[in-house]
Amino acid sequence: MNEKIQTKKEVQNVLREKTHRIRKATPADAQVLLDLFVAHAEYEKENFETEGKKEAIERCLSSDPQPFECILVEHNGEIRGYCNYLVQYDSWACAPHMLLDALYLKPELRGQGVGMEIMNLVRDAAQAADCKTVRWQTPVFNEMGINFYKKLDNTISGTKMFFTWDV
């Protein structure tokens, strides 16, 4: 599928059949999504508490509008990756931007072109939402991810740090 996705509905309902399928997450996917969150946190060497998270994921995926878009990658009938993204507003640019909140693929899917396919979907969703940029972060030790992201026509910020403040 090479044509540009024009609407949010098309992005949400996109299905791509190859050796894998990309689809929108549903509330029924909450447990497998939670399992992927755990694997992702482990990969990024982060602590991740699971208590109450399955129910929270179900609520997010059931709400209208959803607080974020979530797409899943199925391979041989098993969900093996996910991507969450949402539109935010940049007050300095006076324009919206797309935040790529999370992208995780199980090791067997890395280097197979699936990540680029997902990034293209996110780019298309950003364009459909009138965003001029897509922003994301990755751990400094994620060399494979960094090398992948460098293939995109993007700018690596060397002047900013990302902070998290638990409140």
Phi and psi in degrees as a GROMACS rama.xvg file:
@    title "Ramachandran Plot"
@    xaxis  label "Phi"
@    yaxis  label "Psi"
@TYPE xy
-102.987  -15.7884  ASN-2
-66.568  151.157  GLU-3
-73.2659  134.216  LYS-4
-78.0837  125.785  ILE-5
-98.3121  -29.361  GLN-6
-124.853  159.291  THR-7
-59.0157  -39.7001  LYS-8
-58.836  -44.4474  LYS-9
-63.6399  -39.2808  GLU-10
-63.5273  -44.84  VAL-11
-64.4627  -34.2393  GLN-12
-101.888  8.48319  ASN-13
-63.7804  135.28  VAL-14
-127.991  128.754  LEU-15
-124.751  114.328  ARG-16
-98.5439  123.707  GLU-17
-149.305  -118.886  LYS-18
-89.6778  -4.01959  THR-19
-141.391  169.682  HIS-20
-135.922  135.324  ARG-21
-108.777  129.203  ILE-22
-146.161  164.686  ARG-23
-74.2368  140.454  LYS-24
-72.5473  149.384  ALA-25
-122.754  166.476  THR-26
-55.7224  -29.824  PRO-27
-65.9553  -15.5323  ALA-28
-89.0591  3.90977  ASP-29
-56.0447  -45.3712  ALA-30
-66.7471  -45.5092  GLN-31
-67.3359  -33.3544  VAL-32
-66.9065  -41.7053  LEU-33
-59.8806  -42.509  LEU-34
-60.5003  -39.3906  ASP-35
-67.9735  -37.0801  LEU-36
-59.9013  -42.7064  PHE-37
-62.335  -46.5083  VAL-38
-62.9473  -39.9869  ALA-39
-64.237  -45.9586  HIS-40
-61.6691  -40.867  ALA-41
-62.2794  -43.8918  GLU-42
-59.8648  -39.4215  TYR-43
-88.1085  6.84496  GLU-44
58.3298  41.7968  LYS-45
-114.223  150.468  GLU-46
-78.3187  143.37  ASN-47
-144.917  113.027  PHE-48
-85.4268  132.41  GLU-49
-97.9638  -12.873  THR-50
-58.7304  123.9  GLU-51
77.5041  -3.47839  GLY-52
-73.2409  -38.1523  LYS-53
-58.311  -46.2468  LYS-54
-64.8361  -38.3571  GLU-55
-65.3032  -40.4936  ALA-56
-63.5064  -44.6209  ILE-57
-57.7997  -43.5443  GLU-58
-62.615  -44.7663  ARG-59
-60.1812  -45.8901  CYS-60
-74.9333  -14.5862  LEU-61
-94.6041  -17.3164  SER-62
-76.1253  157.881  SER-63
-139.406  109.026  ASP-64
-80.5447  158.077  PRO-65
-75.3255  147.435  GLN-66
-70.0388  -15.5541  PRO-67
-156.39  161.687  PHE-68
-92.7118  138.66  GLU-69
-131.94  122.677  CYS-70
-117.062  149.577  ILE-71
-119.766  151.181  LEU-72
-111.342  119.892  VAL-73
-102.076  137.404  GLU-74
-138.08  122.406  HIS-75
51.993  41.7357  ASN-76
78.497  2.0685  GLY-77
-118.409  137.887  GLU-78
-76.7316  121.702  ILE-79
-126.717  11.8805  ARG-80
-173.497  162.538  GLY-81
-150.985  162.482  TYR-82
-146.423  130.396  CYS-83
-116.639  135.882  ASN-84
-150.8  157.46  TYR-85
-156.08  157.488  LEU-86
-87.3281  134.197  VAL-87
-126.373  168.893  GLN-88
-110.431  132.514  TYR-89
-100.502  109.599  ASP-90
-67.0893  -31.6664  SER-91
-72.295  -41.0332  TRP-92
-80.8403  -14.4271  ALA-93
55.0272  43.37  CYS-94
-157.909  156.895  ALA-95
-76.1197  155.034  PRO-96
-136.499  158.724  HIS-97
-94.6139  128.136  MET-98
-99.7099  118.129  LEU-99
-84.125  99.0388  LEU-100
-73.35  -40.7411  ASP-101
-157.489  140.201  ALA-102
-141.176  120.087  LEU-103
-141.388  131.198  TYR-104
-124.696  138.566  LEU-105
-61.9823  152.924  LYS-106
-51.1951  -37.0101  PRO-107
-66.9088  -16.0559  GLU-108
-98.0835  -11.4109  LEU-109
-70.5022  141.733  ARG-110
77.0088  11.8756  GLY-111
-106.984  3.49561  GLN-112
93.0758  -6.69615  GLY-113
-67.8202  -41.8578  VAL-114
-59.8843  -41.8342  GLY-115
-66.262  -38.4827  MET-116
-61.1874  -43.0256  GLU-117
-65.2935  -44.9706  ILE-118
-60.4549  -37.0729  MET-119
-66.2632  -37.6128  ASN-120
-63.3435  -43.1034  LEU-121
-63.6909  -43.793  VAL-122
-58.4939  -45.0555  ARG-123
-63.6853  -39.5167  ASP-124
-64.9325  -38.9888  ALA-125
-63.7452  -45.1498  ALA-126
-63.1981  -40.5924  GLN-127
-63.839  -27.1608  ALA-128
-94.3296  12.1313  ALA-129
62.5797  27.3894  ASP-130
-82.535  144.354  CYS-131
-98.8146  -17.1629  LYS-132
-139.997  157.174  THR-133
-118.764  133.916  VAL-134
-123.88  147.738  ARG-135
-161.195  175.648  TRP-136
-138.269  161.744  GLN-137
-151.12  151.703  THR-138
-60.8614  147.481  PRO-139
-63.5924  -21.9165  VAL-140
-89.6386  -3.01617  PHE-141
-82.3908  70.9778  ASN-142
-60.7867  -41.0273  GLU-143
-63.1212  -43.8214  MET-144
-64.5925  -44.0958  GLY-145
-60.8783  -44.5208  ILE-146
-63.1352  -38.0772  ASN-147
-63.003  -49.6041  PHE-148
-63.7069  -30.4322  TYR-149
-66.3226  -19.7316  LYS-150
-71.7544  -20.845  LYS-151
-81.1101  154.873  LEU-152
-80.8659  84.3955  ASP-153
-136.604  175.862  ASN-154
-116.86  127.632  THR-155
-91.6546  123.79  ILE-156
-77.7959  118.046  SER-157
-103.206  4.86617  GLY-158
-113.817  -3.51693  THR-159
-127.994  151.505  LYS-160
-117.604  152.171  MET-161
-101.084  130.308  PHE-162
-118.651  151.426  PHE-163
-125.737  128.961  THR-164
-119.669  110.369  TRP-165
-74.7004  123.698  ASP-166
